[in-house]
């Protein structure tokens, strides 16, 4: 007897709508489904503040690297202006 013989009554069936919809919330209020998008995490204030300026962090890093490289490559020399 192998593992297939251990449960002869086990039959693989197509999933029913109950099984397919099991991971979706059950809405008893008819308007709850239409209002559910407001509670989605993408509309939270923390998500909005974190993603308000996409690419800003990498831009600051890139600009800082550029300024440091420029200062190392060509340091500023301050010359006093000569008067006539």
PyMOL Python script that loads the backbone (N, CA, C, O; Angstrom):
from pymol import cmd

cmd.read_pdbstr("""\
ATOM      1  N   UNK A   1       0.828  -1.185   0.000  1.00  0.00           N
ATOM      2  CA  UNK A   1       0.000   0.000   0.000  1.00  0.00           C
ATOM      3  C   UNK A   1       0.874   1.251   0.000  1.00  0.00           C
ATOM      4  O   UNK A   1       1.765   1.386   0.839  1.00  0.00           O
ATOM      5  N   UNK A   2       0.633   2.134  -0.903  1.00  0.00           N
ATOM      6  CA  UNK A   2       1.384   3.379  -1.005  1.00  0.00           C
ATOM      7  C   UNK A   2       0.575   4.545  -0.459  1.00  0.00           C
ATOM      8  O   UNK A   2      -0.528   4.357   0.053  1.00  0.00           O
ATOM      9  N   UNK A   3       1.110   5.715  -0.566  1.00  0.00           N
ATOM     10  CA  UNK A   3       0.407   6.890  -0.063  1.00  0.00           C
ATOM     11  C   UNK A   3      -0.885   7.165  -0.826  1.00  0.00           C
ATOM     12  O   UNK A   3      -1.807   7.765  -0.274  1.00  0.00           O
ATOM     13  N   UNK A   4      -0.967   6.743  -2.070  1.00  0.00           N
ATOM     14  CA  UNK A   4      -2.191   6.964  -2.833  1.00  0.00           C
ATOM     15  C   UNK A   4      -3.323   6.085  -2.330  1.00  0.00           C
ATOM     16  O   UNK A   4      -4.492   6.451  -2.450  1.00  0.00           O
ATOM     17  N   UNK A   5      -2.992   4.939  -1.773  1.00  0.00           N
ATOM     18  CA  UNK A   5      -4.021   4.037  -1.270  1.00  0.00           C
ATOM     19  C   UNK A   5      -4.480   4.415   0.135  1.00  0.00           C
ATOM     20  O   UNK A   5      -5.474   3.869   0.612  1.00  0.00           O
ATOM     21  N   UNK A   6      -3.803   5.311   0.798  1.00  0.00           N
ATOM     22  CA  UNK A   6      -4.144   5.658   2.177  1.00  0.00           C
ATOM     23  C   UNK A   6      -5.486   6.367   2.253  1.00  0.00           C
ATOM     24  O   UNK A   6      -6.209   6.196   3.235  1.00  0.00           O
ATOM     25  N   UNK A   7      -5.834   7.143   1.265  1.00  0.00           N
ATOM     26  CA  UNK A   7      -7.126   7.836   1.289  1.00  0.00           C
ATOM     27  C   UNK A   7      -7.829   7.613  -0.047  1.00  0.00           C
ATOM     28  O   UNK A   7      -7.750   8.459  -0.937  1.00  0.00           O
ATOM     29  N   UNK A   8      -8.507   6.494  -0.192  1.00  0.00           N
ATOM     30  CA  UNK A   8      -9.148   6.191  -1.474  1.00  0.00           C
ATOM     31  C   UNK A   8     -10.338   7.096  -1.775  1.00  0.00           C
ATOM     32  O   UNK A   8     -10.736   7.211  -2.934  1.00  0.00           O
ATOM     33  N   UNK A   9     -10.910   7.736  -0.772  1.00  0.00           N
ATOM     34  CA  UNK A   9     -12.072   8.585  -1.002  1.00  0.00           C
ATOM     35  C   UNK A   9     -11.684  10.030  -1.348  1.00  0.00           C
ATOM     36  O   UNK A   9     -12.541  10.865  -1.638  1.00  0.00           O
ATOM     37  N   UNK A  10     -10.399  10.300  -1.312  1.00  0.00           N
ATOM     38  CA  UNK A  10      -9.942  11.650  -1.635  1.00  0.00           C
ATOM     39  C   UNK A  10     -10.035  11.851  -3.147  1.00  0.00           C
ATOM     40  O   UNK A  10      -9.327  11.199  -3.915  1.00  0.00           O
ATOM     41  N   UNK A  11     -10.899  12.744  -3.556  1.00  0.00           N
ATOM     42  CA  UNK A  11     -11.113  13.021  -4.971  1.00  0.00           C
ATOM     43  C   UNK A  11     -10.793  14.497  -5.209  1.00  0.00           C
ATOM     44  O   UNK A  11     -11.218  15.377  -4.461  1.00  0.00           O
ATOM     45  N   UNK A  12     -10.052  14.729  -6.245  1.00  0.00           N
ATOM     46  CA  UNK A  12      -9.699  16.120  -6.559  1.00  0.00           C
ATOM     47  C   UNK A  12     -10.823  16.740  -7.380  1.00  0.00           C
ATOM     48  O   UNK A  12     -11.123  16.287  -8.485  1.00  0.00           O
ATOM     49  N   UNK A  13     -11.435  17.778  -6.828  1.00  0.00           N
ATOM     50  CA  UNK A  13     -12.540  18.462  -7.487  1.00  0.00           C
ATOM     51  C   UNK A  13     -12.105  19.864  -7.904  1.00  0.00           C
ATOM     52  O   UNK A  13     -11.124  20.403  -7.393  1.00  0.00           O
ATOM     53  N   UNK A  14     -12.839  20.431  -8.823  1.00  0.00           N
ATOM     54  CA  UNK A  14     -12.595  21.817  -9.195  1.00  0.00           C
ATOM     55  C   UNK A  14     -12.983  22.709  -8.020  1.00  0.00           C
ATOM     56  O   UNK A  14     -13.960  22.425  -7.327  1.00  0.00           O
ATOM     57  N   UNK A  15     -12.239  23.773  -7.791  1.00  0.00           N
ATOM     58  CA  UNK A  15     -12.581  24.635  -6.654  1.00  0.00           C
ATOM     59  C   UNK A  15     -13.923  25.323  -6.872  1.00  0.00           C
ATOM     60  O   UNK A  15     -14.242  25.766  -7.976  1.00  0.00           O
ATOM     61  N   UNK A  16     -14.682  25.400  -5.822  1.00  0.00           N
ATOM     62  CA  UNK A  16     -15.979  26.070  -5.893  1.00  0.00           C
ATOM     63  C   UNK A  16     -15.781  27.553  -5.658  1.00  0.00           C
ATOM     64  O   UNK A  16     -14.680  27.991  -5.325  1.00  0.00           O
ATOM     65  N   UNK A  17     -16.821  28.315  -5.826  1.00  0.00           N
ATOM     66  CA  UNK A  17     -16.741  29.757  -5.626  1.00  0.00           C
ATOM     67  C   UNK A  17     -16.405  30.083  -4.175  1.00  0.00           C
ATOM     68  O   UNK A  17     -15.770  31.102  -3.904  1.00  0.00           O
ATOM     69  N   UNK A  18     -16.820  29.236  -3.245  1.00  0.00           N
ATOM     70  CA  UNK A  18     -16.516  29.461  -1.831  1.00  0.00           C
ATOM     71  C   UNK A  18     -15.017  29.349  -1.594  1.00  0.00           C
ATOM     72  O   UNK A  18     -14.443  30.147  -0.853  1.00  0.00           O
ATOM     73  N   UNK A  19     -14.383  28.370  -2.215  1.00  0.00           N
ATOM     74  CA  UNK A  19     -12.947  28.186  -2.050  1.00  0.00           C
ATOM     75  C   UNK A  19     -12.188  29.313  -2.746  1.00  0.00           C
ATOM     76  O   UNK A  19     -11.212  29.828  -2.199  1.00  0.00           O
ATOM     77  N   UNK A  20     -12.616  29.693  -3.923  1.00  0.00           N
ATOM     78  CA  UNK A  20     -11.940  30.737  -4.678  1.00  0.00           C
ATOM     79  C   UNK A  20     -12.056  32.080  -3.964  1.00  0.00           C
ATOM     80  O   UNK A  20     -11.087  32.838  -3.922  1.00  0.00           O
ATOM     81  N   UNK A  21     -13.201  32.381  -3.412  1.00  0.00           N
ATOM     82  CA  UNK A  21     -13.433  33.659  -2.752  1.00  0.00           C
ATOM     83  C   UNK A  21     -13.070  33.638  -1.270  1.00  0.00           C
ATOM     84  O   UNK A  21     -13.380  34.591  -0.555  1.00  0.00           O
ATOM     85  N   UNK A  22     -12.422  32.579  -0.794  1.00  0.00           N
ATOM     86  CA  UNK A  22     -12.130  32.462   0.633  1.00  0.00           C
ATOM     87  C   UNK A  22     -11.162  33.534   1.111  1.00  0.00           C
ATOM     88  O   UNK A  22     -11.241  33.959   2.264  1.00  0.00           O
ATOM     89  N   UNK A  23     -10.253  33.980   0.255  1.00  0.00           N
ATOM     90  CA  UNK A  23      -9.295  34.982   0.699  1.00  0.00           C
ATOM     91  C   UNK A  23      -9.810  36.410   0.551  1.00  0.00           C
ATOM     92  O   UNK A  23      -9.111  37.347   0.935  1.00  0.00           O
ATOM     93  N   UNK A  24     -10.995  36.602   0.012  1.00  0.00           N
ATOM     94  CA  UNK A  24     -11.600  37.923  -0.093  1.00  0.00           C
ATOM     95  C   UNK A  24     -12.535  38.138   1.095  1.00  0.00           C
ATOM     96  O   UNK A  24     -13.196  37.197   1.534  1.00  0.00           O
ATOM     97  N   UNK A  25     -12.599  39.362   1.621  1.00  0.00           N
ATOM     98  CA  UNK A  25     -13.479  39.601   2.761  1.00  0.00           C
ATOM     99  C   UNK A  25     -14.947  39.479   2.374  1.00  0.00           C
ATOM    100  O   UNK A  25     -15.343  39.772   1.246  1.00  0.00           O
ATOM    101  N   UNK A  26     -15.722  39.046   3.325  1.00  0.00           N
ATOM    102  CA  UNK A  26     -17.161  38.897   3.119  1.00  0.00           C
ATOM    103  C   UNK A  26     -17.825  40.202   3.529  1.00  0.00           C
ATOM    104  O   UNK A  26     -17.688  40.628   4.676  1.00  0.00           O
ATOM    105  N   UNK A  27     -18.533  40.833   2.625  1.00  0.00           N
ATOM    106  CA  UNK A  27     -19.183  42.106   2.906  1.00  0.00           C
ATOM    107  C   UNK A  27     -20.664  41.873   3.170  1.00  0.00           C
ATOM    108  O   UNK A  27     -21.390  41.358   2.319  1.00  0.00           O
ATOM    109  N   UNK A  28     -21.091  42.256   4.349  1.00  0.00           N
ATOM    110  CA  UNK A  28     -22.513  42.143   4.681  1.00  0.00           C
ATOM    111  C   UNK A  28     -23.237  43.453   4.357  1.00  0.00           C
ATOM    112  O   UNK A  28     -24.426  43.445   4.037  1.00  0.00           O
ATOM    113  N   UNK A  29     -22.538  44.546   4.439  1.00  0.00           N
ATOM    114  CA  UNK A  29     -23.101  45.843   4.112  1.00  0.00           C
ATOM    115  C   UNK A  29     -22.963  46.052   2.602  1.00  0.00           C
ATOM    116  O   UNK A  29     -21.866  45.892   2.066  1.00  0.00           O
ATOM    117  N   UNK A  30     -24.034  46.401   1.912  1.00  0.00           N
ATOM    118  CA  UNK A  30     -23.929  46.549   0.456  1.00  0.00           C
ATOM    119  C   UNK A  30     -22.981  47.673   0.026  1.00  0.00           C
ATOM    120  O   UNK A  30     -22.438  47.624  -1.077  1.00  0.00           O
ATOM    121  N   UNK A  31     -22.774  48.678   0.871  1.00  0.00           N
ATOM    122  CA  UNK A  31     -21.879  49.767   0.510  1.00  0.00           C
ATOM    123  C   UNK A  31     -20.450  49.523   0.958  1.00  0.00           C
ATOM    124  O   UNK A  31     -19.547  50.247   0.539  1.00  0.00           O
ATOM    125  N   UNK A  32     -20.222  48.527   1.795  1.00  0.00           N
ATOM    126  CA  UNK A  32     -18.879  48.274   2.322  1.00  0.00           C
ATOM    127  C   UNK A  32     -17.902  47.920   1.205  1.00  0.00           C
ATOM    128  O   UNK A  32     -16.751  48.354   1.224  1.00  0.00           O
ATOM    129  N   UNK A  33     -18.353  47.144   0.247  1.00  0.00           N
ATOM    130  CA  UNK A  33     -17.468  46.756  -0.853  1.00  0.00           C
ATOM    131  C   UNK A  33     -17.072  47.978  -1.684  1.00  0.00           C
ATOM    132  O   UNK A  33     -15.946  48.065  -2.175  1.00  0.00           O
ATOM    133  N   UNK A  34     -17.991  48.904  -1.835  1.00  0.00           N
ATOM    134  CA  UNK A  34     -17.699  50.100  -2.617  1.00  0.00           C
ATOM    135  C   UNK A  34     -16.804  51.085  -1.865  1.00  0.00           C
ATOM    136  O   UNK A  34     -16.141  51.917  -2.484  1.00  0.00           O
ATOM    137  N   UNK A  35     -16.782  50.998  -0.548  1.00  0.00           N
ATOM    138  CA  UNK A  35     -15.960  51.881   0.270  1.00  0.00           C
ATOM    139  C   UNK A  35     -14.644  51.236   0.696  1.00  0.00           C
ATOM    140  O   UNK A  35     -13.817  51.904   1.317  1.00  0.00           O
ATOM    141  N   UNK A  36     -14.425  49.970   0.384  1.00  0.00           N
ATOM    142  CA  UNK A  36     -13.244  49.241   0.860  1.00  0.00           C
ATOM    143  C   UNK A  36     -11.951  49.825   0.312  1.00  0.00           C
ATOM    144  O   UNK A  36     -10.913  49.709   0.963  1.00  0.00           O
ATOM    145  N   UNK A  37     -11.974  50.437  -0.841  1.00  0.00           N
ATOM    146  CA  UNK A  37     -10.756  50.979  -1.427  1.00  0.00           C
ATOM    147  C   UNK A  37     -10.146  52.068  -0.552  1.00  0.00           C
ATOM    148  O   UNK A  37      -8.938  52.296  -0.603  1.00  0.00           O
ATOM    149  N   UNK A  38     -10.969  52.744   0.253  1.00  0.00           N
ATOM    150  CA  UNK A  38     -10.461  53.816   1.108  1.00  0.00           C
ATOM    151  C   UNK A  38      -9.541  53.294   2.202  1.00  0.00           C
ATOM    152  O   UNK A  38      -8.686  54.030   2.696  1.00  0.00           O
ATOM    153  N   UNK A  39      -9.706  52.041   2.582  1.00  0.00           N
ATOM    154  CA  UNK A  39      -8.895  51.454   3.639  1.00  0.00           C
ATOM    155  C   UNK A  39      -7.693  50.689   3.086  1.00  0.00           C
ATOM    156  O   UNK A  39      -6.947  50.080   3.853  1.00  0.00           O
ATOM    157  N   UNK A  40      -7.498  50.713   1.788  1.00  0.00           N
ATOM    158  CA  UNK A  40      -6.356  50.032   1.180  1.00  0.00           C
ATOM    159  C   UNK A  40      -5.067  50.719   1.636  1.00  0.00           C
ATOM    160  O   UNK A  40      -5.033  51.945   1.737  1.00  0.00           O
ATOM    161  N   UNK A  41      -4.008  49.955   1.914  1.00  0.00           N
ATOM    162  CA  UNK A  41      -2.765  50.552   2.432  1.00  0.00           C
ATOM    163  C   UNK A  41      -2.126  51.596   1.513  1.00  0.00           C
ATOM    164  O   UNK A  41      -1.387  52.457   1.991  1.00  0.00           O
ATOM    165  N   UNK A  42      -2.389  51.541   0.240  1.00  0.00           N
ATOM    166  CA  UNK A  42      -1.767  52.496  -0.675  1.00  0.00           C
ATOM    167  C   UNK A  42      -2.321  53.908  -0.480  1.00  0.00           C
ATOM    168  O   UNK A  42      -1.696  54.879  -0.907  1.00  0.00           O
ATOM    169  N   UNK A  43      -3.474  54.030   0.153  1.00  0.00           N
ATOM    170  CA  UNK A  43      -4.068  55.341   0.380  1.00  0.00           C
ATOM    171  C   UNK A  43      -3.812  55.858   1.794  1.00  0.00           C
ATOM    172  O   UNK A  43      -4.434  56.835   2.209  1.00  0.00           O
ATOM    173  N   UNK A  44      -2.916  55.226   2.535  1.00  0.00           N
ATOM    174  CA  UNK A  44      -2.613  55.678   3.895  1.00  0.00           C
ATOM    175  C   UNK A  44      -1.672  56.881   3.849  1.00  0.00           C
ATOM    176  O   UNK A  44      -0.970  57.098   2.862  1.00  0.00           O
ATOM    177  N   UNK A  45      -1.670  57.657   4.930  1.00  0.00           N
ATOM    178  CA  UNK A  45      -0.821  58.850   4.975  1.00  0.00           C
ATOM    179  C   UNK A  45       0.658  58.490   4.976  1.00  0.00           C
ATOM    180  O   UNK A  45       1.471  59.188   4.371  1.00  0.00           O
ATOM    181  N   UNK A  46       1.008  57.400   5.655  1.00  0.00           N
ATOM    182  CA  UNK A  46       2.425  57.026   5.703  1.00  0.00           C
ATOM    183  C   UNK A  46       2.930  56.625   4.320  1.00  0.00           C
ATOM    184  O   UNK A  46       4.059  56.957   3.958  1.00  0.00           O
ATOM    185  N   UNK A  47       2.119  55.923   3.550  1.00  0.00           N
ATOM    186  CA  UNK A  47       2.519  55.545   2.191  1.00  0.00           C
ATOM    187  C   UNK A  47       2.653  56.794   1.322  1.00  0.00           C
ATOM    188  O   UNK A  47       3.579  56.907   0.518  1.00  0.00           O
ATOM    189  N   UNK A  48       1.723  57.724   1.494  1.00  0.00           N
ATOM    190  CA  UNK A  48       1.753  58.952   0.706  1.00  0.00           C
ATOM    191  C   UNK A  48       3.005  59.765   1.007  1.00  0.00           C
ATOM    192  O   UNK A  48       3.678  60.231   0.087  1.00  0.00           O
ATOM    193  N   UNK A  49       3.323  59.940   2.294  1.00  0.00           N
ATOM    194  CA  UNK A  49       4.495  60.726   2.662  1.00  0.00           C
ATOM    195  C   UNK A  49       5.790  60.055   2.226  1.00  0.00           C
ATOM    196  O   UNK A  49       6.736  60.724   1.810  1.00  0.00           O
ATOM    197  N   UNK A  50       5.825  58.729   2.324  1.00  0.00           N
ATOM    198  CA  UNK A  50       7.035  58.000   1.954  1.00  0.00           C
ATOM    199  C   UNK A  50       7.275  58.064   0.444  1.00  0.00           C
ATOM    200  O   UNK A  50       8.424  58.060   0.003  1.00  0.00           O
ATOM    201  N   UNK A  51       6.224  58.124  -0.338  1.00  0.00           N
ATOM    202  CA  UNK A  51       6.352  58.084  -1.798  1.00  0.00           C
ATOM    203  C   UNK A  51       5.981  59.405  -2.464  1.00  0.00           C
ATOM    204  O   UNK A  51       5.659  59.432  -3.652  1.00  0.00           O
ATOM    205  N   UNK A  52       6.025  60.502  -1.705  1.00  0.00           N
ATOM    206  CA  UNK A  52       5.644  61.790  -2.270  1.00  0.00           C
ATOM    207  C   UNK A  52       6.640  62.242  -3.343  1.00  0.00           C
ATOM    208  O   UNK A  52       6.246  62.784  -4.376  1.00  0.00           O
ATOM    209  N   UNK A  53       7.911  62.017  -3.096  1.00  0.00           N
ATOM    210  CA  UNK A  53       8.943  62.418  -4.051  1.00  0.00           C
ATOM    211  C   UNK A  53       9.732  61.186  -4.474  1.00  0.00           C
ATOM    212  O   UNK A  53      10.798  60.921  -3.919  1.00  0.00           O
ATOM    213  N   UNK A  54       9.235  60.435  -5.439  1.00  0.00           N
ATOM    214  CA  UNK A  54       9.961  59.231  -5.849  1.00  0.00           C
ATOM    215  C   UNK A  54      11.290  59.602  -6.506  1.00  0.00           C
ATOM    216  O   UNK A  54      11.351  60.491  -7.355  1.00  0.00           O
ATOM    217  N   UNK A  55      12.332  58.918  -6.107  1.00  0.00           N
ATOM    218  CA  UNK A  55      13.641  59.166  -6.674  1.00  0.00           C
ATOM    219  C   UNK A  55      14.414  60.281  -6.000  1.00  0.00           C
ATOM    220  O   UNK A  55      15.558  60.542  -6.372  1.00  0.00           O
ATOM    221  N   UNK A  56      13.821  60.949  -5.016  1.00  0.00           N
ATOM    222  CA  UNK A  56      14.500  62.061  -4.353  1.00  0.00           C
ATOM    223  C   UNK A  56      15.735  61.579  -3.598  1.00  0.00           C
ATOM    224  O   UNK A  56      16.776  62.235  -3.629  1.00  0.00           O
ATOM    225  N   UNK A  57      15.626  60.448  -2.925  1.00  0.00           N
ATOM    226  CA  UNK A  57      16.756  59.917  -2.154  1.00  0.00           C
ATOM    227  C   UNK A  57      17.943  59.594  -3.038  1.00  0.00           C
ATOM    228  O   UNK A  57      19.073  59.967  -2.722  1.00  0.00           O
ATOM    229  N   UNK A  58      17.701  58.907  -4.140  1.00  0.00           N
ATOM    230  CA  UNK A  58      18.796  58.545  -5.049  1.00  0.00           C
ATOM    231  C   UNK A  58      19.366  59.791  -5.726  1.00  0.00           C
ATOM    232  O   UNK A  58      20.555  59.837  -6.041  1.00  0.00           O
ATOM    233  N   UNK A  59      18.525  60.795  -5.950  1.00  0.00           N
ATOM    234  CA  UNK A  59      19.012  62.037  -6.551  1.00  0.00           C
ATOM    235  C   UNK A  59      19.940  62.775  -5.592  1.00  0.00           C
ATOM    236  O   UNK A  59      20.955  63.328  -6.015  1.00  0.00           O
ATOM    237  N   UNK A  60      19.600  62.787  -4.305  1.00  0.00           N
ATOM    238  CA  UNK A  60      20.461  63.438  -3.310  1.00  0.00           C
ATOM    239  C   UNK A  60      21.807  62.730  -3.239  1.00  0.00           C
ATOM    240  O   UNK A  60      22.850  63.381  -3.182  1.00  0.00           O
ATOM    241  N   UNK A  61      21.789  61.408  -3.244  1.00  0.00           N
ATOM    242  CA  UNK A  61      23.035  60.638  -3.203  1.00  0.00           C
ATOM    243  C   UNK A  61      23.863  60.899  -4.457  1.00  0.00           C
ATOM    244  O   UNK A  61      25.070  61.122  -4.362  1.00  0.00           O
ATOM    245  N   UNK A  62      23.238  60.876  -5.621  1.00  0.00           N
ATOM    246  CA  UNK A  62      23.963  61.098  -6.875  1.00  0.00           C
ATOM    247  C   UNK A  62      24.560  62.506  -6.919  1.00  0.00           C
ATOM    248  O   UNK A  62      25.700  62.681  -7.350  1.00  0.00           O
ATOM    249  N   UNK A  63      23.806  63.499  -6.481  1.00  0.00           N
ATOM    250  CA  UNK A  63      24.309  64.870  -6.482  1.00  0.00           C
ATOM    251  C   UNK A  63      25.461  65.026  -5.494  1.00  0.00           C
ATOM    252  O   UNK A  63      26.438  65.719  -5.781  1.00  0.00           O
ATOM    253  N   UNK A  64      25.350  64.386  -4.337  1.00  0.00           N
ATOM    254  CA  UNK A  64      26.431  64.447  -3.343  1.00  0.00           C
ATOM    255  C   UNK A  64      27.708  63.823  -3.886  1.00  0.00           C
ATOM    256  O   UNK A  64      28.795  64.368  -3.695  1.00  0.00           O
ATOM    257  N   UNK A  65      27.585  62.694  -4.557  1.00  0.00           N
ATOM    258  CA  UNK A  65      28.752  62.043  -5.160  1.00  0.00           C
ATOM    259  C   UNK A  65      29.361  62.949  -6.225  1.00  0.00           C
ATOM    260  O   UNK A  65      30.583  63.049  -6.327  1.00  0.00           O
ATOM    261  N   UNK A  66      28.533  63.596  -7.005  1.00  0.00           N
ATOM    262  CA  UNK A  66      29.023  64.507  -8.039  1.00  0.00           C
ATOM    263  C   UNK A  66      29.795  65.671  -7.426  1.00  0.00           C
ATOM    264  O   UNK A  66      30.884  66.006  -7.894  1.00  0.00           O
ATOM    265  N   UNK A  67      29.241  66.290  -6.385  1.00  0.00           N
ATOM    266  CA  UNK A  67      29.900  67.437  -5.754  1.00  0.00           C
ATOM    267  C   UNK A  67      31.223  67.018  -5.127  1.00  0.00           C
ATOM    268  O   UNK A  67      32.219  67.729  -5.257  1.00  0.00           O
ATOM    269  N   UNK A  68      31.246  65.877  -4.450  1.00  0.00           N
ATOM    270  CA  UNK A  68      32.483  65.390  -3.837  1.00  0.00           C
ATOM    271  C   UNK A  68      33.533  65.106  -4.910  1.00  0.00           C
ATOM    272  O   UNK A  68      34.695  65.483  -4.758  1.00  0.00           O
ATOM    273  N   UNK A  69      33.134  64.451  -5.978  1.00  0.00           N
ATOM    274  CA  UNK A  69      34.060  64.161  -7.082  1.00  0.00           C
ATOM    275  C   UNK A  69      34.592  65.456  -7.696  1.00  0.00           C
ATOM    276  O   UNK A  69      35.783  65.564  -7.988  1.00  0.00           O
ATOM    277  N   UNK A  70      33.722  66.421  -7.886  1.00  0.00           N
ATOM    278  CA  UNK A  70      34.124  67.686  -8.487  1.00  0.00           C
ATOM    279  C   UNK A  70      35.109  68.432  -7.589  1.00  0.00           C
ATOM    280  O   UNK A  70      36.065  69.033  -8.080  1.00  0.00           O
ATOM    281  N   UNK A  71      34.882  68.394  -6.285  1.00  0.00           N
ATOM    282  CA  UNK A  71      35.792  69.065  -5.351  1.00  0.00           C
ATOM    283  C   UNK A  71      37.150  68.367  -5.299  1.00  0.00           C
ATOM    284  O   UNK A  71      38.179  69.031  -5.174  1.00  0.00           O
ATOM    285  N   UNK A  72      37.165  67.060  -5.391  1.00  0.00           N
ATOM    286  CA  UNK A  72      38.428  66.320  -5.375  1.00  0.00           C
ATOM    287  C   UNK A  72      39.183  66.537  -6.682  1.00  0.00           C
ATOM    288  O   UNK A  72      40.400  66.722  -6.678  1.00  0.00           O
ATOM    289  N   UNK A  73      38.476  66.514  -7.775  1.00  0.00           N
ATOM    290  CA  UNK A  73      39.085  66.635  -9.101  1.00  0.00           C
ATOM    291  C   UNK A  73      39.619  68.042  -9.361  1.00  0.00           C
ATOM    292  O   UNK A  73      40.735  68.204  -9.855  1.00  0.00           O
ATOM    293  N   UNK A  74      38.833  69.048  -9.032  1.00  0.00           N
ATOM    294  CA  UNK A  74      39.235  70.434  -9.268  1.00  0.00           C
ATOM    295  C   UNK A  74      38.938  71.258  -8.016  1.00  0.00           C
ATOM    296  O   UNK A  74      37.890  71.898  -7.927  1.00  0.00           O
ATOM    297  N   UNK A  75      39.846  71.243  -7.059  1.00  0.00           N
ATOM    298  CA  UNK A  75      39.585  72.027  -5.841  1.00  0.00           C
ATOM    299  C   UNK A  75      39.557  73.520  -6.145  1.00  0.00           C
ATOM    300  O   UNK A  75      40.247  74.000  -7.045  1.00  0.00           O
ATOM    301  N   UNK A  76      38.765  74.227  -5.394  1.00  0.00           N
ATOM    302  CA  UNK A  76      38.646  75.670  -5.595  1.00  0.00           C
ATOM    303  C   UNK A  76      39.913  76.368  -5.110  1.00  0.00           C
ATOM    304  O   UNK A  76      40.484  76.029  -4.074  1.00  0.00           O
ATOM    305  N   UNK A  77      40.307  77.311  -5.865  1.00  0.00           N
ATOM    306  CA  UNK A  77      41.425  78.151  -5.434  1.00  0.00           C
ATOM    307  C   UNK A  77      40.911  79.580  -5.385  1.00  0.00           C
ATOM    308  O   UNK A  77      40.412  80.110  -6.378  1.00  0.00           O
ATOM    309  N   UNK A  78      41.036  80.181  -4.242  1.00  0.00           N
ATOM    310  CA  UNK A  78      40.542  81.542  -4.071  1.00  0.00           C
ATOM    311  C   UNK A  78      41.720  82.492  -4.279  1.00  0.00           C
ATOM    312  O   UNK A  78      42.701  82.466  -3.537  1.00  0.00           O
ATOM    313  N   UNK A  79      41.600  83.307  -5.278  1.00  0.00           N
ATOM    314  CA  UNK A  79      42.639  84.292  -5.575  1.00  0.00           C
ATOM    315  C   UNK A  79      42.092  85.672  -5.254  1.00  0.00           C
ATOM    316  O   UNK A  79      40.952  86.006  -5.576  1.00  0.00           O
ATOM    317  N   UNK A  80      42.921  86.445  -4.622  1.00  0.00           N
ATOM    318  CA  UNK A  80      42.503  87.808  -4.325  1.00  0.00           C
ATOM    319  C   UNK A  80      42.593  88.632  -5.606  1.00  0.00           C
ATOM    320  O   UNK A  80      43.547  88.527  -6.377  1.00  0.00           O
ATOM    321  N   UNK A  81      41.604  89.425  -5.797  1.00  0.00           N
ATOM    322  CA  UNK A  81      41.584  90.260  -6.996  1.00  0.00           C
ATOM    323  C   UNK A  81      42.659  91.332  -6.882  1.00  0.00           C
ATOM    324  O   UNK A  81      42.809  91.994  -5.855  1.00  0.00           O
ATOM    325  N   UNK A  82      43.382  91.476  -7.948  1.00  0.00           N
ATOM    326  CA  UNK A  82      44.438  92.480  -7.968  1.00  0.00           C
ATOM    327  C   UNK A  82      43.856  93.792  -8.467  1.00  0.00           C
ATOM    328  O   UNK A  82      43.180  93.852  -9.494  1.00  0.00           O
ATOM    329  N   UNK A  83      44.138  94.823  -7.716  1.00  0.00           N
ATOM    330  CA  UNK A  83      43.653  96.137  -8.128  1.00  0.00           C
ATOM    331  C   UNK A  83      44.668  96.775  -9.064  1.00  0.00           C
ATOM    332  O   UNK A  83      45.857  96.460  -9.000  1.00  0.00           O
ATOM    333  N   UNK A  84      44.208  97.666  -9.928  1.00  0.00           N
ATOM    334  CA  UNK A  84      45.089  98.316 -10.895  1.00  0.00           C
ATOM    335  C   UNK A  84      46.009  99.238 -10.201  1.00  0.00           C
ATOM    336  O   UNK A  84      46.835  99.886 -10.844  1.00  0.00           O
TER     337      UNK A  84
END
""", "prot")
cmd.dss("prot")
cmd.show_as("cartoon", "prot")
cmd.util.cbc("prot")
cmd.orient("prot")
